[in-house]
Amino acid sequence: MRPKLEADSETGRIQIVAPASWLARVEEWRRSQPKIPSRSEAIRVLVDQALGVTG
């Protein structure tokens, strides 16, 4: 699992609307991780994976 946000990094807030079934899939993925990440961290990791970013 990637570390959480770096202390010196700039951050921005986003808000998304997603179907309950999509959120359930995110929650299922979170629970399958050795150390359960926060929902925000899980979404960051999944987006990074989809964008091909290596950690």
Secondary structure as GFF3:
##gff-version 3
##sequence-region A 1 55
A	DSSP	alpha_helix	20	31	.	.	.	ID=ss1
A	DSSP	alpha_helix	39	51	.	.	.	ID=ss2
###
